[in-house]
Amino acid sequence: MRIIVVLATALFLCLPGLAQRAPIATNPLVAVRGTIQRVQISPGQGMPYLMVDDGKKAVKVYLGSMRYLIEHDFNPRVGLEVSVKGYQVEDAVIAATVTISGKNRLLKLRDENGWPLWRGGRRRGGPPQ
């Protein structure tokens, strides 16, 4: 009986840390490196994304909030080399970080738990309150 109580207590203590992860963080974390083929970041055109040619295929990389991209002066261009770390979702990647190689520019889009940095809450990028 005592073992069950200890295990239940350990599980209870671990749950708050697990609950802090964004749902997207259950997907595999991947890296994409290649040349930007297309940039879709026009207001009113859906979620901004890049098409990145990794040498084998074109990968659609979703970026996130248009407002956040503007606030961080993120202005990618076709032909630039880019490195992306993000979460694989079917054929696409939801970006956590994007580095534009030629400009030596890093844009963080999600925190270490997968929460978008443009979200509110007690701490920016945290889980919804």
C-alpha distance (Angstrom), angle and dihedral (degrees) to the residues before:
residue distance angle dihedral
M1 . . .
R2 3.79 . .
I3 3.84 90.9 .
I4 3.82 90.2 55.3
V5 3.81 91.0 51.9
V6 3.82 91.2 49.2
L7 3.81 92.4 48.2
A8 3.81 92.3 46.3
T9 3.82 90.7 49.9
A10 3.82 91.8 48.7
L11 3.80 90.9 49.6
F12 3.81 91.5 48.4
L13 3.80 91.2 51.1
C14 3.82 91.3 50.5
L15 3.81 96.2 49.0
P16 3.82 97.8 75.6
G17 3.81 90.0 58.2
L18 3.79 91.7 48.9
A19 3.80 92.4 47.1
Q20 3.81 89.4 57.1
R21 3.83 92.8 67.2
A22 3.79 118.2 97.6
P23 3.81 116.1 -119.1
I24 3.84 89.7 -115.3
A25 3.82 88.7 61.5
T26 3.80 90.3 72.5
N27 3.83 87.7 72.5
P28 3.81 121.0 85.9
L29 3.81 116.1 -84.9
V30 3.83 109.7 -125.6
A31 3.80 139.5 177.8
V32 3.81 124.1 -136.5
R33 3.79 123.3 -171.1
G34 3.78 125.4 -179.7
T35 3.79 149.0 88.0
I36 3.79 123.6 -45.3
Q37 3.83 108.0 -116.0
R38 3.80 98.8 174.1
V39 3.80 136.7 13.0
Q40 3.81 119.4 -156.5
I41 3.80 108.4 -179.2
S42 3.79 102.9 127.1
P43 3.81 116.4 135.7
G44 3.80 112.5 -104.9
Q45 3.83 93.7 21.2
G46 3.80 98.8 102.8
M47 3.78 127.5 -100.0
P48 3.82 110.9 -12.7
Y49 3.80 115.1 -109.1
L50 3.79 144.9 167.6
M51 3.79 128.1 -138.8
V52 3.80 106.3 -140.2
D53 3.82 123.4 -167.5
D54 3.81 106.3 -146.5
G55 3.82 93.2 -175.6
K56 3.80 93.9 -95.3
K57 3.80 104.1 50.5
A58 3.79 143.4 -15.6
V59 3.81 114.2 -91.0
K60 3.79 122.8 -159.6
V61 3.82 109.6 -135.5
Y62 3.80 115.7 -165.3
L63 3.78 113.1 -150.5
G64 3.81 109.4 -171.7
S65 3.78 136.3 -133.7
M66 3.81 116.7 25.7
R67 3.81 89.5 -149.9
Y68 3.82 90.6 54.8
L69 3.83 91.8 49.8
I70 3.81 90.9 51.2
E71 3.83 92.4 46.6
H72 3.80 89.5 54.2
D73 3.82 94.5 44.2
F74 3.81 91.2 -121.8
N75 3.79 107.9 173.8
P76 3.83 113.1 163.0
R77 3.81 119.9 -175.4
V78 3.79 134.3 -153.7
G79 3.80 111.1 -96.5
L80 3.80 97.2 30.1
E81 3.79 120.5 123.6
V82 3.79 113.4 -116.0
S83 3.81 138.4 -175.2
V84 3.78 119.4 -156.2
K85 3.78 132.0 -172.4
G86 3.77 114.5 -168.1
Y87 3.76 150.5 118.1
Q88 3.81 121.9 -62.8
V89 3.81 111.9 -127.8
E90 3.81 111.6 175.6
D91 3.86 106.3 -61.6
A92 3.82 95.3 -15.5
V93 3.80 139.3 67.9
I94 3.81 125.7 -132.4
A95 3.82 102.3 -146.0
A96 3.81 122.2 -126.6
T97 3.82 94.2 173.1
V98 3.79 132.9 7.8
T99 3.79 123.5 -165.3
I100 3.79 120.2 -168.6
S101 3.79 102.1 -152.5
G102 3.80 101.8 -157.2
K103 3.80 92.0 49.9
N104 3.82 94.5 38.5
R105 3.82 86.2 -132.2
L106 3.83 123.2 153.4
L107 3.80 121.4 -166.4
K108 3.81 117.8 -169.5
L109 3.79 112.0 -153.5
R110 3.80 102.3 167.6
D111 3.79 135.0 29.7
E112 3.82 125.1 -121.6
N113 3.83 90.3 -84.1
G114 3.80 93.9 51.8
W115 3.82 97.7 -104.6
P116 3.83 115.7 142.8
L117 3.80 112.2 -108.2
W118 3.81 90.9 -139.7
R119 3.82 91.9 65.7
G120 3.78 122.3 101.5
G121 3.76 126.6 -133.9
R122 3.77 132.0 114.2
R123 3.76 90.5 -51.6
R124 3.75 121.0 27.5
G125 3.78 110.0 -103.9
G126 3.78 93.7 20.5
P127 3.77 128.3 129.3
P128 3.79 117.1 -72.0
Q129 3.79 113.1 -83.9
